[in-house]
Amino acid sequence: MTTLTIKVPDMACGACAETITKAVQGLDPAASVKADVETKAVDITTSVNADAVKEAIAKAGYTVNPR
């Protein structure tokens, strides 16, 4: 398992956080996803590689800051 922190600057509300969570868990149903709307950060523990996670968030319609 890998733990990632991804900045998503256009995550603005709880619905955004839920959409991002669903996008990540669509790749890895066992992923732990904690989205913090105030800090615009998503903490993810997953077995999927970081690039795939970032791509899933981008496909859900959100900007992912490169890190």
N, C-alpha and C positions, 0 to 999 in steps of 0.2 A: 504494500500500500504506500502511496505517496501523498503527502500533504502539500497543498498549493494554496497560496493567497493570490487572488486575481482581482485587480482593480477594474471596476465597471462604472465609469464616470456618469453614464446616463441611466443608472438604476435609481429611480426616483420614489418608488413607493413599495408597499407590501406586495402588490400584484406583480411588479417587476421582479422582486425577489422570488416569488413563487414560480414565475415563468422560467427564471434562470435555474432554479432548483429542479424543475421538471426536465429542462433541457439536459442537465448534467446526469440526472438519474435515468434519462432515456438511454444514455450510453452505458451507465453502470448503476443498476437498480440498488446496489448495496452502498453506493457512495453516501458519505456524510456531507451535507451542504449547509453552511451557515452564512446567510447573506445579511450584511449590516448596511441598511439603507443610508444611515448617517455618515459612515466612513466610506461608503461606495466600495467596500471590500467583500469578497466572497471567499470564505475558507472552505476548502474541499479536501476530503480524504477519499482517495479513489485508487483503483488498480489500473485506470486508464491513463495514457500518457497526457502530459500537459497540453500539447498541441491539439489533440483531439478534443479536450475539454474546452479550450479556447475557441475552437472552431464551432462547437455545439452552441456556445453562448452567442457567438457572432451570428450563427444561422437563426437563433431565436430573436435577432434584431437588436442586439446590444453591442456597443463598442467595448473592446477589450484593450486595455492599455498594455503595450509590450513591456516585458520585464526581463 
